[in-house]
């Protein structure tokens, strides 16, 4: 796992978040291949970044094992002063979702299910994976829009970007695509998601990061880039 470092400037950033690091992981796919020893190594690597908050943007579980409590237990090793937060991805919807989410909660992870929380002056909007979520997102954004606080959107797939921009989202964290993982699937993800299929993008005050994924789906093989942990340093815009 490689650490990808990024710095973002945000207008009206609360002083408590100045120079703080938030960490994104996505598409861990814990299961028959990515087991506890690997997951513990991931947790230790994240802790070394001294994160203020950690965001898991879906597909923590792979579905190849239903021992959710065991697979979620390494997350209890994570240390983030403001907490660890999770939104569902498509793989969580293939599972016994309620049991999987209970296992995450037991490991001190806060699950955000179509809700907004205030995190020391930041508005965190957690959108669950599912079809027809545009209406849900617009409703959440309408709730958050009245606040001048900076806004971070967690959504598993790199879509709804126009709606996020229009609503004043400062940072959207997504995953799902794996950057294709294995050639030529990277060409397919680019075709489906366009320029947002991977990486860091900025349009004015709006930023989006689409993670290549922290684990792998299927075989433990990648030809389109290493698995990644994203560390984002927050700075106030002068």
N, C-alpha and C positions, 0 to 999 in steps of 0.2 A: 504494500500500500504506500503510495506516494502522497505527500502533503502538498496541496496546491494552495499557495498563499495569495490573498487578494486584499486590497485596501479599498474602502468605499467611503465617500464623503456624503453626509446626509444633513439636509437643512433641519434646524430645530432639534438636533440630536441632544438629548438630555446629558448634562455633565457627567452623570454617573456612568454613561456608556462610552465616554471619550477614551480612545485607545484600547478599548476592550475587544476581546476576540470572541466571535461566535463560530461554532463549528457545524458544518453540515456533513452528514453521511446519508447515503441513499442506496437502496437496492443491495442490501447486505446479503440477502438470500441465505440466511441461516437454515441449515438443514443437514442432509446426509453428507454433503461435501464440506461446507463451511461450518465446522463443528466448534465446540467450546474452546479448545486450545487456540484456534485461530481467532475466535471472537474475543478472547481475553487479551491476545496480543493487540487487536484493534483498539480495545478499550484503553490499554496502557499507552498506546501511541497517541490517542486523543487526549488523555490526561496530561501528557507531556506538553501540550499546547497551552495549558493553563486557561481553558475556556471559561467565559462568563456564562454562556448558555450553549446547549447542544440541540440541534434540530435533526430529526431522523425523518426524511421525506419519503417514507413508504417502502414497501417490500422488504421489511426486516426479515420476515419468514419466507422460506422458499416453497414450502408445501410438501417436500419430500420426507419430512418427519413431523409428527404431531406431538412430540414431546416439548410443548411450548415452554413449560416452566423451566426446563433444563436449558433450552436454547436462549431464553431471555435472561437467565441468571447472570451472565457476564456483564449485562448493562448496569447491574448494581455496583460494579466497580467504577463506573464513570463518576467524575467529580466536576461539577459545574455549579458555581455559586448561585446562579439564578434558575437552574433546573435543566432537565432533559425533556424534550417535547417530541411527540410523534404524531404523524398523520398516516392514514392507511394508503396503501398502494393497491394495485390490481391483485397481487398475490394474496393479500389478506382477505380479499373477497372470495377467493377460491377455497378458503379454509373454514374451520369453525371459528368465525370471526370473534364472537364474544369471548370464547375461551382464550384465543390468542391475545386479545386486548387485556384480559384479566391478568395474563402472565406478564405482560409488559408493565402493567400498573404495580404488580407485586415486586417488580424490580426497580421501583421508584421512577418510572417514566410516566409523564403526564400525557394522556391521549387527548388530542384536540379533535373534536368531531363536529365540524361545521360551527365553529365558535370563535369568538374574539376574546382575548385576554389582555390585560394591561400588565406589562412586565417592566416595572420601574420606569414608566414613561414611554415605552415602546408598545405599539399595538401589534399583537401577533394574531394573525388571522389563519386559522387552520381549516383547510377545506378537505373533506374526506373524498376518497376516490369513488367515482360512480358516474353513470351516464346522466346526462341532462343536468349537470351541476352549474351551468351558466346562471340560471335563475337563482340558485342558492347563493352563488358568489355575489351576484349583484345585490341581493338582500343584505349580505354581510358587509359589503362595501358601503352600502347606504348607512348602515349603523356606524361604521368607523369614520365616515367622511366628515362628520361634524367636528371631529377632534383634530387639532393641529399637530398631534403627536406623529412621529414617523411610523410607518406601517410596513410590516414584513408579512408577506403572503407565503404560506407553505402549501404547495399543491404538487401532487406526484408527477403530473405530466406537464410539459412545457407548452401549455395552451392557455387560453383566456387572457393572453397578454394585452390585447387591445383594451379589454375591460379593466384590467389591472392598471394600465397606464392612465386611463381616463379617470380612475378613482383616486389617483395620487399615491399608488403603492410605490414605496421607495426601493424595496428589494423583494423579488420573488425567487424562492428556492424550489427547484424541481429536479426530477431525475428521470427514471423509467426507460430511457433510450439505451443506456449502457454504451453510448457512442457506437452502437452496432455490435460491439464486443468482438465479433469475428467477421473479417472480410468475406463477402461483400455486403453484409447486413448494415454496415455503416452508410452505404449508399442508399439503402432503403429507409433508414431513419431520417436521413437528410431529406429524402423525397417527401416523407410524411410530415415532418416537423419543420422543414425549411432551415433557416439559419439558426433557429433556436434548438436544433437537435443536440447540440453540445456546447459547453463552454460559457464564458462570461460575455454578457451583452449589456450595452448601456444606450439609452435613448433619453437624453436630458436627465431628469431627476430619477428616472426609472432604471433599475438594474435587474438583471435576471442571471442566475447561474443554473445551468443544467448540468448536473453531475454525471460523470461517466460511470458512476456506481462504485461502491466500496467493495463489493463482492462480485460473484459471477453467477449467471443463471445457466444451469446445465453443466457442461464440462468446465473444469477449472482452467480455462484457456482464454487468452485475449490476444488479438492481433492488432487492435485499433487503439491501443493505449493502456497504460497501467491502471489498476484500480486506485481510487483516490479518496482522500479525506480533504475537505475544503475548509481552510481557516480564513476567516474574513475579519479584518481589523476595521473597526468603526471609528470614523473621525467626523467632527463637526465641520460643516461647510461655512467658510468665512464670509 
